[in-house]
């Protein structure tokens, strides 16, 4: 068994800015995942179809107003 832990290998110390940046990115990712989960939970759990949330944007909508303007 080696006398030192990890055979004498000493890992380098991370700079403060690197630690801070990693915490900021990790926190942003965590809150983004929570935000998307709040928006899409019904679709993920199969409680709602993705196309059920968009009303009035189908191919059968009335486009006569646009034709009269031209």
C-alpha positions as a Markdown table, in Angstrom:
| # | Residue | x | y | z |
|---|---|---|---|---|
| 1 | Unk | 0.0 | 0.0 | 0.0 |
| 2 | Unk | 1.4 | 3.4 | -0.9 |
| 3 | Unk | 2.4 | 5.6 | 2.0 |
| 4 | Unk | 0.5 | 8.7 | 0.7 |
| 5 | Unk | -3.1 | 8.9 | -0.3 |
| 6 | Unk | -3.6 | 8.3 | -4.1 |
| 7 | Unk | 0.1 | 7.4 | -4.5 |
| 8 | Unk | 1.3 | 10.9 | -3.7 |
| 9 | Unk | -1.0 | 12.7 | -6.3 |
| 10 | Unk | -2.1 | 16.1 | -5.1 |
| 11 | Unk | -5.0 | 17.6 | -7.1 |
| 12 | Unk | -4.6 | 21.2 | -8.1 |
| 13 | Unk | -6.7 | 23.8 | -6.3 |
| 14 | Unk | -9.4 | 25.5 | -8.4 |
| 15 | Unk | -9.4 | 29.3 | -8.6 |
| 16 | Unk | -12.2 | 31.3 | -6.8 |
| 17 | Unk | -13.5 | 32.6 | -10.2 |
| 18 | Unk | -13.8 | 29.0 | -11.5 |
| 19 | Unk | -15.8 | 27.9 | -8.5 |
| 20 | Unk | -18.0 | 31.0 | -8.7 |
| 21 | Unk | -18.6 | 30.6 | -12.4 |
| 22 | Unk | -19.5 | 26.9 | -12.0 |
| 23 | Unk | -22.0 | 27.7 | -9.2 |
| 24 | Unk | -23.6 | 30.4 | -11.4 |
| 25 | Unk | -23.9 | 28.1 | -14.4 |
| 26 | Unk | -25.2 | 25.2 | -12.2 |
| 27 | Unk | -27.8 | 27.4 | -10.5 |
| 28 | Unk | -29.0 | 28.8 | -13.8 |
| 29 | Unk | -29.3 | 25.3 | -15.2 |
| 30 | Unk | -31.2 | 24.1 | -12.1 |
| 31 | Unk | -33.7 | 27.0 | -12.3 |
| 32 | Unk | -34.1 | 26.5 | -16.1 |
| 33 | Unk | -35.0 | 22.9 | -15.6 |
| 34 | Unk | -37.6 | 23.8 | -12.9 |
| 35 | Unk | -39.0 | 26.5 | -15.2 |
| 36 | Unk | -39.4 | 24.0 | -18.1 |
| 37 | Unk | -40.8 | 21.4 | -15.8 |
| 38 | Unk | -43.5 | 23.9 | -14.7 |
| 39 | Unk | -44.3 | 24.7 | -18.3 |
| 40 | Unk | -44.3 | 21.1 | -19.7 |
| 41 | Unk | -45.4 | 18.9 | -16.8 |
| 42 | Unk | -48.8 | 18.0 | -18.2 |
| 43 | Unk | -47.3 | 16.9 | -21.5 |
| 44 | Unk | -44.5 | 14.9 | -19.9 |
| 45 | Unk | -47.0 | 13.1 | -17.6 |
| 46 | Unk | -49.4 | 12.5 | -20.6 |
| 47 | Unk | -52.1 | 14.6 | -19.1 |
| 48 | Unk | -52.4 | 16.8 | -22.2 |
| 49 | Unk | -51.3 | 16.6 | -25.8 |
| 50 | Unk | -48.8 | 19.3 | -26.9 |
| 51 | Unk | -51.1 | 20.6 | -29.6 |
| 52 | Unk | -54.0 | 21.1 | -27.2 |
| 53 | Unk | -52.5 | 24.2 | -25.6 |
| 54 | Unk | -52.5 | 26.3 | -28.8 |
| 55 | Unk | -56.1 | 27.3 | -29.7 |
| 56 | Unk | -57.0 | 29.3 | -32.8 |
| 57 | Unk | -53.9 | 28.4 | -34.8 |
| 58 | Unk | -55.1 | 25.5 | -36.9 |
| 59 | Unk | -55.6 | 25.2 | -40.6 |
| 60 | Unk | -59.4 | 25.7 | -40.3 |
| 61 | Unk | -59.2 | 29.2 | -38.9 |
| 62 | Unk | -60.9 | 32.0 | -40.7 |
| 63 | Unk | -58.5 | 34.0 | -43.0 |
| 64 | Unk | -61.1 | 36.2 | -44.8 |
| 65 | Unk | -60.0 | 39.3 | -42.9 |
| 66 | Unk | -56.5 | 39.0 | -44.4 |
| 67 | Unk | -57.9 | 38.5 | -47.9 |
| 68 | Unk | -60.1 | 41.6 | -47.7 |
| 69 | Unk | -57.1 | 43.8 | -46.7 |
| 70 | Unk | -55.2 | 43.0 | -49.9 |
